[in-house]
Amino acid sequence: MTGRGQANPRHGVSAIAPHNELVQMAAFTMQGGRALAGARTDGRARAREEMPVARFWAVLVVAVLAGAIAADVAFNQATPNICYTQTLGFACDNAQLYGNGYLNLTLTQQTDAPINITAISCNSAAVAQNAVKFTTPLQMQIYGSTTITGNFVAPLRCFDGVEPFSGSIGSTFYGYIIINYTDLYLLKNHSVTFSIVETVESPAPRPTIITTSTSTSTMTTSSSTAPPYYAPGDWTG
């Protein structure tokens, strides 16, 4: 039993301890809040510092990719090699243009009949001008392929209008190849026009004239050496 005015130790501790604990918890919470606020402030500051660096690297990567794509497109545009026709049954492959205008190509025909090639020309305009004529027609069987560099007298040469084409390595010729031929079943004359875009790859001198014809059943090969000079009028055979 306790007297008046004396505090019950048990009651005093139980009454004061919760108050102290609340004060400590409040202080701890305030400190945690300050720490959290400081961390947020530091994070924002760090993010602001890192943002320009991230942007720099992003711009650099985009610039490198754009440069690589542009270089690839420019390279492909600088070296076109096209030889095609919309006429069914014919194909042109392995075209090779020299700096002095001489042209080699492989012709394939898949029409319904064997044919005789009677003339071939290469010009910047779609006209059969300065054509190489075959006094002995070059025969092609069905599904046959022929490598043409000229006839037995004159090589095949591309013309820029009325003048022989000439260009340095890397220069490009835009023109047409026109081939005259005879259908050996119907004995009718026809022509086929190829569009050609060729880049000069070699400044080779006038080649030896070699005309090779191959098919599923026959193969013939003939060759001769080109004369030292041809005037434009001599190219018509």
Secondary structure, DSSP 8 states (H G I E B T S, - for coil): ---TT---HHHHHHHHHHHHHHHHHHHHHHHHHHHHHHHHHHHHHHHHHHHHHHHHHHHHHHHHHHHHHHHHHHHHHHS--EEE-SSTTEEEEEEEEBTTSBEEEEEEE-SSS-EEEEEEEEESSSS--S-EEEEEEEEE-TTEEEEESB-SSSB-BEEETTEE----TT-EEEEEEEEEEEETTTTEEEEEEEEEEEE--B------EEEEEE-SS-EEEEEE---S---GGGGG-
